[in-house]
Amino acid sequence: MTGRVIPFPSRAPEPPEPDNERGFEELTRVGDQAEALVLRGLLEAHGIEVLLRSQVAPSVYPFSVGEQGAVQVLVRREALATSRLLLARVTPGPSFP
């Protein structure tokens, strides 16, 4: 009996994280990892480099405890104004032109 190896489909590689955080500024803090990943996707779709920083180790459990679960969203200093504009457009509140 001969077998055949069926390879698993490969996932696209994650973009490498910069070695240091120099040149990055905090854009905002969000409540949990899921919200941070959505915001990261929005910013990266507009060509903005993003770093996420959290004090909590990533977990398979989708909950956090208050501010302990907060995630800092960092962007390059030169992209801070554009990032704030994008964030203002998607944040609930008064309409934005």
Secondary structure, DSSP 8 states (H G I E B T S, - for coil): ------------------S--TTEEEEEEESSHHHHHHHHHHHHHTT--EEEEESS---SS----GGGG-EEEEEEGGGHHHHHHHHHHHSSSS---
